[in-house]
Amino acid sequence: MTEYSEVFVAFDTSKTKHAVAVAESGRDGEIRYLGEIESGPEAVERLVRKLAGRYGKVHFCYEAGPTGYGLYRQLRDLGHVCDVVAPSLIPQRPGDRVKTNRRDAVTLARLLRAGQLTAVWVPDAVHEAVRDLTRAREAPETPTAFLIANELQLPKWVV
């Protein structure tokens, strides 16, 4: 088995699970879907350590969305490069409208390897807290996005 020096990993994030795809470096590097992992920090750290043990350099990315920037901060704290990408800036082929977690993760990994993704500015924890407070004041009737971003869940009796 050949050991590669660099790998590009993409997450398609959601509240409960992350779809993961890997693109190995080089023009002919293999792009493959690894599957889904739990979205908790322990599962993410286990995957990151596994990939870091196999590859010399691991570069991560995921789409900005309602899950917030916790994954970004965790990957940075583990010592890896991570880009958060605006969904509107991801190149798409005309007519390619089918969206699945698997396809999105594989596409992100391929585009990350090709250098075709544009990273967005990631606010630090203070900026994010102020922004969350401002949004909560503007729309107090929709707390769901706040709960998802802060990895909180409503009690089952509320839903």
Backbone hydrogen bonds, N-H to C=O, Kabsch-Sander energy under -0.5 kcal/mol:
donor,donor_aa,acceptor,acceptor_aa,energy
7,V,57,K,-2.2
8,F,23,A,-2.6
9,V,7,V,-0.5
9,V,59,H,-3.2
10,A,21,A,-2.6
11,F,61,C,-2.4
12,D,19,A,-2.4
13,T,11,F,-0.7
18,H,37,I,-2.8
19,A,12,D,-2.3
20,V,35,G,-2.8
21,A,10,A,-2.2
22,V,32,R,-3.0
23,A,8,F,-2.9
24,E,30,E,-2.8
25,S,6,E,-1.8
29,G,26,G,-1.3
32,R,22,V,-2.8
32,R,30,E,-0.5
34,L,20,V,-2.6
34,L,32,R,-0.5
35,G,20,V,-1.3
37,I,18,H,-2.5
39,S,16,T,-2.0
44,V,40,G,-1.9
45,E,41,P,-2.5
46,R,42,E,-2.2
47,L,43,A,-2.1
48,V,44,V,-2.6
49,R,45,E,-2.6
50,K,46,R,-1.8
51,L,47,L,-2.6
52,A,48,V,-2.9
53,G,49,R,-1.7
54,R,50,K,-0.9
55,Y,51,L,-2.6
56,G,4,Y,-0.9
57,K,5,S,-2.2
59,H,7,V,-2.5
60,F,81,V,-2.9
61,C,9,V,-1.3
62,Y,83,D,-1.6
63,E,11,F,-0.7
64,A,85,V,-3.0
68,G,65,G,-1.5
70,G,67,T,-0.6
73,R,69,Y,-2.3
74,Q,70,G,-2.3
75,L,71,L,-2.5
76,R,72,Y,-2.4
77,D,73,R,-2.4
78,L,74,Q,-1.5
79,G,76,R,-1.7
80,H,75,L,-2.0
81,V,58,V,-0.9
83,D,60,F,-2.1
85,V,62,Y,-2.6
85,V,83,D,-0.5
86,A,118,T,-0.9
89,L,86,A,-1.8
90,I,87,P,-1.2
96,D,93,R,-1.9
97,R,95,G,-1.6
100,T,98,V,-0.5
104,D,100,T,-2.6
105,A,101,N,-2.3
106,V,102,R,-2.4
107,T,103,R,-2.5
108,L,104,D,-2.5
109,A,105,A,-2.3
110,R,106,V,-2.3
111,L,107,T,-2.6
112,L,108,L,-2.5
113,R,109,A,-2.2
114,A,110,R,-1.7
115,G,111,L,-0.7
115,G,112,L,-0.9
116,Q,111,L,-2.5
119,A,117,L,-0.6
120,V,84,V,-3.0
128,E,124,D,-2.5
129,A,125,A,-2.1
130,V,126,V,-2.3
131,R,127,H,-2.4
132,D,128,E,-2.6
133,L,129,A,-2.3
134,T,130,V,-2.4
135,R,131,R,-2.5
136,A,132,D,-2.3
137,R,133,L,-1.9
138,E,134,T,-1.8
139,A,135,R,-2.1
142,T,139,A,-1.6
147,L,143,P,-2.2
148,I,144,T,-2.5
149,A,145,A,-2.5
150,N,146,F,-1.5
151,E,148,I,-1.6
152,L,147,L,-3.2
158,V,155,P,-1.7
159,V,155,P,-1.0
